[in-house]
Amino acid sequence: MINIDDFKKIEIKIGKVKSVEKVEGADKLLKFIFDLGGEERQILSGIAEYYTDLESLVGKEMPILVNLEPRTIRGHESAGMVLVAIVDERPVLLHPATDVPPGSVVR
């Protein structure tokens, strides 16, 4: 369990996918570039085996964890985390029910 003060440290915003591509030499990694409303953010996600129509992801809005410490994965910096639901051990991307401006705070 975490307390409310710990929860308040988590910063989740809506990002709009500007581009997405497979990371060369990595079967599971996708490299996303998100618009966060005045800021671009590169995030890697290990969901490539479940999402093959990458062009259909461009323009989608989804919640991302933005205050996670950056990591370098396979030579690429990842500055956040794409949030997904796990259904039958598969990641399912989450999308707002209506258009939301990039960078909107999720609470």
N, CA, C and O atoms as a GROMACS GRO file, in nm:
protein
  428
    1MET      N    1   0.084  -0.118   0.000
    1MET     CA    2   0.000   0.000   0.000
    1MET      C    3   0.088   0.124   0.000
    1MET      O    4   0.194   0.127   0.062
    2ILE      N    5   0.041   0.226  -0.070
    2ILE     CA    6   0.108   0.355  -0.066
    2ILE      C    7   0.010   0.456  -0.007
    2ILE      O    8  -0.112   0.438  -0.012
    3ASN      N    9   0.065   0.563   0.047
    3ASN     CA   10  -0.024   0.664   0.101
    3ASN      C   11  -0.049   0.772  -0.005
    3ASN      O   12   0.010   0.769  -0.113
    4ILE      N   13  -0.137   0.866   0.027
    4ILE     CA   14  -0.176   0.968  -0.070
    4ILE      C   15  -0.057   1.055  -0.110
    4ILE      O   16  -0.050   1.101  -0.224
    5ASP      N   17   0.036   1.079  -0.019
    5ASP     CA   18   0.153   1.159  -0.053
    5ASP      C   19   0.240   1.088  -0.156
    5ASP      O   20   0.295   1.153  -0.246
    6ASP      N   21   0.253   0.955  -0.145
    6ASP     CA   22   0.326   0.879  -0.246
    6ASP      C   23   0.255   0.886  -0.380
    6ASP      O   24   0.318   0.904  -0.484
    7PHE      N   25   0.123   0.873  -0.378
    7PHE     CA   26   0.044   0.878  -0.501
    7PHE      C   27   0.060   1.013  -0.570
    7PHE      O   28   0.066   1.020  -0.693
    8LYS      N   29   0.065   1.120  -0.493
    8LYS     CA   30   0.078   1.254  -0.550
    8LYS      C   31   0.211   1.274  -0.622
    8LYS      O   32   0.224   1.368  -0.701
    9LYS      N   33   0.309   1.190  -0.597
    9LYS     CA   34   0.438   1.200  -0.664
    9LYS      C   35   0.432   1.150  -0.809
    9LYS      O   36   0.516   1.185  -0.892
   10ILE      N   37   0.332   1.068  -0.839
   10ILE     CA   38   0.318   1.011  -0.973
   10ILE      C   39   0.259   1.116  -1.066
   10ILE      O   40   0.155   1.176  -1.036
   11GLU      N   41   0.326   1.138  -1.180
   11GLU     CA   42   0.277   1.236  -1.277
   11GLU      C   43   0.242   1.164  -1.407
   11GLU      O   44   0.329   1.114  -1.478
   12ILE      N   45   0.112   1.161  -1.436
   12ILE     CA   46   0.061   1.097  -1.556
   12ILE      C   47  -0.003   1.206  -1.642
   12ILE      O   48  -0.083   1.286  -1.593
   13LYS      N   49   0.034   1.207  -1.770
   13LYS     CA   50  -0.024   1.303  -1.864
   13LYS      C   51  -0.068   1.230  -1.990
   13LYS      O   52  -0.024   1.119  -2.019
   14ILE      N   53  -0.157   1.296  -2.064
   14ILE     CA   54  -0.199   1.242  -2.192
   14ILE      C   55  -0.096   1.283  -2.297
   14ILE      O   56  -0.065   1.401  -2.314
   15GLY      N   57  -0.044   1.183  -2.366
   15GLY     CA   58   0.048   1.207  -2.477
   15GLY      C   59  -0.018   1.169  -2.608
   15GLY      O   60  -0.094   1.072  -2.614
   16LYS      N   61   0.011   1.246  -2.712
   16LYS     CA   62  -0.041   1.215  -2.845
   16LYS      C   63   0.075   1.161  -2.927
   16LYS      O   64   0.180   1.225  -2.938
   17VAL      N   65   0.057   1.043  -2.986
   17VAL     CA   66   0.163   0.977  -3.062
   17VAL      C   67   0.193   1.055  -3.189
   17VAL      O   68   0.108   1.070  -3.276
   18LYS      N   69   0.316   1.106  -3.199
   18LYS     CA   70   0.361   1.174  -3.321
   18LYS      C   71   0.423   1.075  -3.418
   18LYS      O   72   0.404   1.085  -3.540
   19SER      N   73   0.497   0.978  -3.363
   19SER     CA   74   0.555   0.873  -3.447
   19SER      C   75   0.583   0.752  -3.360
   19SER      O   76   0.597   0.761  -3.238
   20VAL      N   77   0.591   0.638  -3.426
   20VAL     CA   78   0.625   0.513  -3.358
   20VAL      C   79   0.695   0.423  -3.458
   20VAL      O   80   0.656   0.415  -3.575
   21GLU      N   81   0.800   0.356  -3.412
   21GLU     CA   82   0.875   0.264  -3.498
   21GLU      C   83   0.935   0.154  -3.414
   21GLU      O   84   0.955   0.169  -3.293
   22LYS      N   85   0.963   0.041  -3.480
   22LYS     CA   86   1.031  -0.068  -3.412
   22LYS      C   87   1.176  -0.028  -3.389
   22LYS      O   88   1.237   0.041  -3.471
   23VAL      N   89   1.230  -0.072  -3.276
   23VAL     CA   90   1.371  -0.050  -3.248
   23VAL      C   91   1.450  -0.159  -3.320
   23VAL      O   92   1.426  -0.278  -3.299
   24GLU      N   93   1.542  -0.118  -3.404
   24GLU     CA   94   1.620  -0.212  -3.483
   24GLU      C   95   1.695  -0.309  -3.392
   24GLU      O   96   1.761  -0.268  -3.297
   25GLY      N   97   1.684  -0.438  -3.423
   25GLY     CA   98   1.754  -0.540  -3.347
   25GLY      C   99   1.684  -0.582  -3.219
   25GLY      O  100   1.739  -0.660  -3.141
   26ALA      N  101   1.565  -0.530  -3.195
   26ALA     CA  102   1.490  -0.564  -3.074
   26ALA      C  103   1.349  -0.610  -3.115
   26ALA      O  104   1.272  -0.532  -3.170
   27ASP      N  105   1.317  -0.735  -3.088
   27ASP     CA  106   1.188  -0.790  -3.129
   27ASP      C  107   1.069  -0.728  -3.057
   27ASP      O  108   0.961  -0.718  -3.114
   28LYS      N  109   1.089  -0.685  -2.931
   28LYS     CA  110   0.976  -0.641  -2.849
   28LYS      C  111   0.962  -0.491  -2.834
   28LYS      O  112   0.858  -0.444  -2.786
   29LEU      N  113   1.062  -0.414  -2.874
   29LEU     CA  114   1.062  -0.271  -2.843
   29LEU      C  115   1.006  -0.183  -2.954
   29LEU      O  116   1.039  -0.198  -3.072
   30LEU      N  117   0.920  -0.090  -2.913
   30LEU     CA  118   0.873   0.017  -2.999
   30LEU      C  119   0.925   0.149  -2.943
   30LEU      O  120   0.932   0.167  -2.822
   31LYS      N  121   0.962   0.240  -3.033
   31LYS     CA  122   1.006   0.373  -2.992
   31LYS      C  123   0.898   0.473  -3.030
   31LYS      O  124   0.872   0.497  -3.148
   32PHE      N  125   0.835   0.530  -2.928
   32PHE     CA  126   0.731   0.630  -2.947
   32PHE      C  127   0.790   0.770  -2.931
   32PHE      O  128   0.879   0.791  -2.849
   33ILE      N  129   0.739   0.864  -3.010
   33ILE     CA  130   0.761   1.006  -2.985
   33ILE      C  131   0.622   1.064  -2.956
   33ILE      O  132   0.531   1.056  -3.038
   34PHE      N  133   0.609   1.122  -2.835
   34PHE     CA  134   0.481   1.178  -2.791
   34PHE      C  135   0.486   1.330  -2.791
   34PHE      O  136   0.589   1.390  -2.760
   35ASP      N  137   0.373   1.389  -2.827
   35ASP     CA  138   0.349   1.532  -2.806
   35ASP      C  139   0.284   1.545  -2.670
   35ASP      O  140   0.179   1.486  -2.644
   36LEU      N  141   0.347   1.623  -2.583
   36LEU     CA  142   0.291   1.647  -2.450
   36LEU      C  143   0.242   1.791  -2.436
   36LEU      O  144   0.238   1.845  -2.326
   37GLY      N  145   0.206   1.853  -2.548
   37GLY     CA  146   0.158   1.990  -2.543
   37GLY      C  147   0.273   2.087  -2.519
   37GLY      O  148   0.284   2.144  -2.411
   38GLY      N  149   0.356   2.105  -2.618
   38GLY     CA  150   0.470   2.195  -2.605
   38GLY      C  151   0.600   2.124  -2.573
   38GLY      O  152   0.706   2.187  -2.570
   39GLU      N  153   0.593   1.996  -2.549
   39GLU     CA  154   0.713   1.916  -2.522
   39GLU      C  155   0.700   1.784  -2.596
   39GLU      O  156   0.592   1.726  -2.603
   40GLU      N  157   0.812   1.738  -2.653
   40GLU     CA  158   0.814   1.604  -2.712
   40GLU      C  159   0.887   1.511  -2.617
   40GLU      O  160   0.980   1.552  -2.548
   41ARG      N  161   0.844   1.385  -2.613
   41ARG     CA  162   0.903   1.288  -2.523
   41ARG      C  163   0.920   1.156  -2.596
   41ARG      O  164   0.827   1.109  -2.661
   42GLN      N  165   1.039   1.096  -2.587
   42GLN     CA  166   1.066   0.964  -2.645
   42GLN      C  167   1.051   0.860  -2.535
   42GLN      O  168   1.110   0.871  -2.427
   43ILE      N  169   0.971   0.759  -2.565
   43ILE     CA  170   0.947   0.651  -2.469
   43ILE      C  171   0.954   0.518  -2.544
   43ILE      O  172   0.892   0.502  -2.649
   44LEU      N  173   1.027   0.424  -2.488
   44LEU     CA  174   1.032   0.289  -2.543
   44LEU      C  175   0.935   0.201  -2.466
   44LEU      O  176   0.917   0.215  -2.345
   45SER      N  177   0.871   0.110  -2.539
   45SER     CA  178   0.775   0.019  -2.477
   45SER      C  179   0.791  -0.121  -2.537
   45SER      O  180   0.809  -0.134  -2.658
   46GLY      N  181   0.785  -0.222  -2.454
   46GLY     CA  182   0.804  -0.359  -2.497
   46GLY      C  183   0.677  -0.426  -2.544
   46GLY      O  184   0.643  -0.535  -2.497
   47ILE      N  185   0.606  -0.363  -2.636
   47ILE     CA  186   0.477  -0.415  -2.681
   47ILE      C  187   0.474  -0.446  -2.831
   47ILE      O  188   0.366  -0.467  -2.887
   48ALA      N  189   0.589  -0.448  -2.896
   48ALA     CA  190   0.593  -0.463  -3.043
   48ALA      C  191   0.527  -0.591  -3.093
   48ALA      O  192   0.469  -0.591  -3.202
   49GLU      N  193   0.535  -0.698  -3.017
   49GLU     CA  194   0.477  -0.824  -3.066
   49GLU      C  195   0.324  -0.820  -3.066
   49GLU      O  196   0.260  -0.904  -3.129
   50TYR      N  197   0.265  -0.723  -2.997
   50TYR     CA  198   0.119  -0.712  -2.989
   50TYR      C  199   0.063  -0.602  -3.079
   50TYR      O  200  -0.057  -0.599  -3.106
   51TYR      N  201   0.149  -0.512  -3.125
   51TYR     CA  202   0.105  -0.400  -3.208
   51TYR      C  203   0.194  -0.395  -3.332
   51TYR      O  204   0.309  -0.351  -3.327
   52THR      N  205   0.138  -0.440  -3.443
   52THR     CA  206   0.215  -0.447  -3.567
   52THR      C  207   0.175  -0.339  -3.666
   52THR      O  208   0.256  -0.301  -3.751
   53ASP      N  209   0.053  -0.288  -3.658
   53ASP     CA  210   0.008  -0.181  -3.746
   53ASP      C  211   0.045  -0.048  -3.681
   53ASP      O  212  -0.040   0.020  -3.623
   54LEU      N  213   0.172  -0.013  -3.691
   54LEU     CA  214   0.223   0.104  -3.619
   54LEU      C  215   0.161   0.234  -3.670
   54LEU      O  216   0.140   0.327  -3.592
   55GLU      N  217   0.131   0.240  -3.798
   55GLU     CA  218   0.073   0.363  -3.853
   55GLU      C  219  -0.062   0.395  -3.788
   55GLU      O  220  -0.098   0.512  -3.775
   56SER      N  221  -0.135   0.291  -3.746
   56SER     CA  222  -0.265   0.314  -3.683
   56SER      C  223  -0.251   0.376  -3.543
   56SER      O  224  -0.349   0.428  -3.489
   57LEU      N  225  -0.131   0.372  -3.485
   57LEU     CA  226  -0.110   0.431  -3.352
   57LEU      C  227  -0.079   0.580  -3.359
   57LEU      O  228  -0.097   0.652  -3.261
   58VAL      N  229  -0.034   0.627  -3.475
   58VAL     CA  230  -0.001   0.769  -3.490
   58VAL      C  231  -0.129   0.852  -3.474
   58VAL      O  232  -0.231   0.823  -3.537
   59GLY      N  233  -0.121   0.953  -3.390
   59GLY     CA  234  -0.237   1.039  -3.363
   59GLY      C  235  -0.318   0.995  -3.243
   59GLY      O  236  -0.403   1.070  -3.195
   60LYS      N  237  -0.294   0.874  -3.193
   60LYS     CA  238  -0.368   0.825  -3.076
   60LYS      C  239  -0.320   0.898  -2.951
   60LYS      O  240  -0.203   0.934  -2.939
   61GLU      N  241  -0.412   0.918  -2.860
   61GLU     CA  242  -0.381   0.976  -2.730
   61GLU      C  243  -0.380   0.863  -2.628
   61GLU      O  244  -0.463   0.772  -2.634
   62MET      N  245  -0.286   0.870  -2.534
   62MET     CA  246  -0.280   0.768  -2.430
   62MET      C  247  -0.210   0.823  -2.307
   62MET      O  248  -0.131   0.917  -2.317
   63PRO      N  249  -0.239   0.765  -2.191
   63PRO     CA  250  -0.174   0.812  -2.068
   63PRO      C  251  -0.031   0.759  -2.059
   63PRO      O  252  -0.004   0.642  -2.087
   64ILE      N  253   0.059   0.848  -2.018
   64ILE     CA  254   0.197   0.807  -1.998
   64ILE      C  255   0.247   0.862  -1.865
   64ILE      O  256   0.210   0.971  -1.823
   65LEU      N  257   0.331   0.783  -1.801
   65LEU     CA  258   0.396   0.824  -1.677
   65LEU      C  259   0.516   0.908  -1.718
   65LEU      O  260   0.607   0.858  -1.784
   66VAL      N  261   0.517   1.036  -1.679
   66VAL     CA  262   0.619   1.127  -1.731
   66VAL      C  263   0.731   1.158  -1.633
   66VAL      O  264   0.834   1.211  -1.674
   67ASN      N  265   0.715   1.126  -1.506
   67ASN     CA  266   0.822   1.159  -1.411
   67ASN      C  267   0.899   1.036  -1.364
   67ASN      O  268   0.950   1.032  -1.252
   68LEU      N  269   0.907   0.937  -1.450
   68LEU     CA  270   0.990   0.820  -1.425
   68LEU      C  271   1.133   0.853  -1.467
   68LEU      O  272   1.154   0.916  -1.570
   69GLU      N  273   1.229   0.812  -1.387
   69GLU     CA  274   1.369   0.839  -1.419
   69GLU      C  275   1.404   0.781  -1.556
   69GLU      O  276   1.374   0.664  -1.582
   70PRO      N  277   1.466   0.860  -1.645
   70PRO     CA  278   1.500   0.810  -1.779
   70PRO      C  279   1.597   0.691  -1.771
   70PRO      O  280   1.680   0.681  -1.681
   71ARG      N  281   1.583   0.601  -1.870
   71ARG     CA  282   1.672   0.485  -1.884
   71ARG      C  283   1.719   0.477  -2.027
   71ARG      O  284   1.651   0.523  -2.119
   72THR      N  285   1.834   0.419  -2.046
   72THR     CA  286   1.884   0.391  -2.180
   72THR      C  287   1.864   0.242  -2.206
   72THR      O  288   1.914   0.158  -2.132
   73ILE      N  289   1.791   0.212  -2.313
   73ILE     CA  290   1.761   0.075  -2.350
   73ILE      C  291   1.806   0.057  -2.495
   73ILE      O  292   1.759   0.126  -2.585
   74ARG      N  293   1.898  -0.037  -2.516
   74ARG     CA  294   1.949  -0.064  -2.650
   74ARG      C  295   1.998   0.063  -2.720
   74ARG      O  296   1.980   0.081  -2.840
   75GLY      N  297   2.060   0.151  -2.643
   75GLY     CA  298   2.116   0.273  -2.698
   75GLY      C  299   2.019   0.387  -2.718
   75GLY      O  300   2.057   0.492  -2.771
   76HIS      N  301   1.892   0.370  -2.677
   76HIS     CA  302   1.790   0.473  -2.693
   76HIS      C  303   1.741   0.515  -2.554
   76HIS      O  304   1.716   0.431  -2.468
   77GLU      N  305   1.729   0.646  -2.533
   77GLU     CA  306   1.675   0.693  -2.406
   77GLU      C  307   1.524   0.678  -2.404
   77GLU      O  308   1.456   0.708  -2.502
   78SER      N  309   1.473   0.631  -2.291
   78SER     CA  310   1.330   0.622  -2.268
   78SER      C  311   1.300   0.707  -2.146
   78SER      O  312   1.349   0.681  -2.037
   79ALA      N  313   1.216   0.811  -2.167
   79ALA     CA  314   1.190   0.909  -2.061
   79ALA      C  315   1.044   0.902  -2.019
   79ALA      O  316   0.970   1.001  -2.031
   80GLY      N  317   1.002   0.787  -1.969
   80GLY     CA  318   0.865   0.770  -1.924
   80GLY      C  319   0.819   0.627  -1.946
   80GLY      O  320   0.898   0.538  -1.977
   81MET      N  321   0.689   0.607  -1.930
   81MET     CA  322   0.632   0.473  -1.948
   81MET      C  323   0.491   0.485  -2.005
   81MET      O  324   0.410   0.564  -1.957
   82VAL      N  325   0.464   0.407  -2.108
   82VAL     CA  326   0.330   0.397  -2.164
   82VAL      C  327   0.248   0.310  -2.069
   82VAL      O  328   0.292   0.200  -2.033
   83LEU      N  329   0.131   0.357  -2.029
   83LEU     CA  330   0.047   0.280  -1.938
   83LEU      C  331  -0.049   0.194  -2.019
   83LEU      O  332  -0.111   0.240  -2.114
   84VAL      N  333  -0.060   0.068  -1.979
   84VAL     CA  334  -0.147  -0.028  -2.046
   84VAL      C  335  -0.226  -0.106  -1.942
   84VAL      O  336  -0.189  -0.110  -1.824
   85ALA      N  337  -0.334  -0.166  -1.985
   85ALA     CA  338  -0.405  -0.265  -1.905
   85ALA      C  339  -0.355  -0.402  -1.951
   85ALA      O  340  -0.324  -0.420  -2.069
   86ILE      N  341  -0.347  -0.496  -1.861
   86ILE     CA  342  -0.307  -0.632  -1.897
   86ILE      C  343  -0.433  -0.720  -1.898
   86ILE      O  344  -0.500  -0.737  -1.796
   87VAL      N  345  -0.463  -0.773  -2.016
   87VAL     CA  346  -0.579  -0.858  -2.034
   87VAL      C  347  -0.531  -0.990  -2.093
   87VAL      O  348  -0.472  -0.991  -2.201
   88ASP      N  349  -0.556  -1.099  -2.023
   88ASP     CA  350  -0.509  -1.230  -2.069
   88ASP      C  351  -0.360  -1.228  -2.102
   88ASP      O  352  -0.317  -1.284  -2.203
   89GLU      N  353  -0.283  -1.162  -2.017
   89GLU     CA  354  -0.137  -1.152  -2.027
   89GLU      C  355  -0.091  -1.073  -2.150
   89GLU      O  356   0.024  -1.086  -2.192
   90ARG      N  357  -0.180  -0.991  -2.207
   90ARG     CA  358  -0.146  -0.908  -2.322
   90ARG      C  359  -0.166  -0.761  -2.284
   90ARG      O  360  -0.262  -0.728  -2.215
   91PRO      N  361  -0.075  -0.673  -2.329
   91PRO     CA  362  -0.093  -0.531  -2.301
   91PRO      C  363  -0.199  -0.470  -2.394
   91PRO      O  364  -0.199  -0.495  -2.514
   92VAL      N  365  -0.287  -0.391  -2.336
   92VAL     CA  366  -0.391  -0.322  -2.411
   92VAL      C  367  -0.371  -0.172  -2.388
   92VAL      O  368  -0.376  -0.126  -2.274
   93LEU      N  369  -0.349  -0.098  -2.495
   93LEU     CA  370  -0.330   0.046  -2.484
   93LEU      C  371  -0.460   0.113  -2.439
   93LEU      O  372  -0.569   0.070  -2.475
   94LEU      N  373  -0.446   0.217  -2.360
   94LEU     CA  374  -0.559   0.292  -2.307
   94LEU      C  375  -0.573   0.423  -2.383
   94LEU      O  376  -0.473   0.488  -2.415
   95HIS      N  377  -0.697   0.463  -2.412
   95HIS     CA  378  -0.722   0.586  -2.485
   95HIS      C  379  -0.839   0.661  -2.421
   95HIS      O  380  -0.936   0.598  -2.378
   96PRO      N  381  -0.831   0.795  -2.414
   96PRO     CA  382  -0.945   0.871  -2.363
   96PRO      C  383  -1.068   0.850  -2.452
   96PRO      O  384  -1.055   0.827  -2.572
   97ALA      N  385  -1.186   0.860  -2.391
   97ALA     CA  386  -1.311   0.841  -2.465
   97ALA      C  387  -1.340   0.957  -2.560
   97ALA      O  388  -1.412   0.940  -2.659
   98THR      N  389  -1.286   1.075  -2.532
   98THR     CA  390  -1.300   1.191  -2.620
   98THR      C  391  -1.162   1.254  -2.636
   98THR      O  392  -1.070   1.223  -2.560
   99ASP      N  393  -1.148   1.343  -2.735
   99ASP     CA  394  -1.020   1.410  -2.756
   99ASP      C  395  -0.981   1.489  -2.632
   99ASP      O  396  -1.064   1.556  -2.570
  100VAL      N  397  -0.855   1.479  -2.598
  100VAL     CA  398  -0.800   1.548  -2.481
  100VAL      C  399  -0.672   1.619  -2.528
  100VAL      O  400  -0.592   1.559  -2.599
  101PRO      N  401  -0.653   1.744  -2.490
  101PRO     CA  402  -0.531   1.813  -2.534
  101PRO      C  403  -0.405   1.742  -2.483
  101PRO      O  404  -0.400   1.703  -2.367
  102PRO      N  405  -0.304   1.726  -2.569
  102PRO     CA  406  -0.178   1.667  -2.524
  102PRO      C  407  -0.123   1.744  -2.405
  102PRO      O  408  -0.128   1.867  -2.402
  103GLY      N  409  -0.070   1.670  -2.308
  103GLY     CA  410  -0.016   1.730  -2.188
  103GLY      C  411  -0.115   1.743  -2.074
  103GLY      O  412  -0.079   1.783  -1.964
  104SER      N  413  -0.244   1.707  -2.100
  104SER     CA  414  -0.342   1.712  -1.992
  104SER      C  415  -0.303   1.619  -1.880
  104SER      O  416  -0.256   1.508  -1.904
  105VAL      N  417  -0.323   1.664  -1.758
  105VAL     CA  418  -0.288   1.586  -1.640
  105VAL      C  419  -0.395   1.482  -1.612
  105VAL      O  420  -0.515   1.511  -1.621
  106VAL      N  421  -0.354   1.360  -1.580
  106VAL     CA  422  -0.445   1.252  -1.543
  106VAL      C  423  -0.442   1.240  -1.391
  106VAL      O  424  -0.334   1.233  -1.331
  107ARG      N  425  -0.557   1.236  -1.331
  107ARG     CA  426  -0.566   1.220  -1.184
  107ARG      C  427  -0.661   1.110  -1.149
  107ARG      O  428  -0.682   1.081  -1.031
   0.00000   0.00000   0.00000
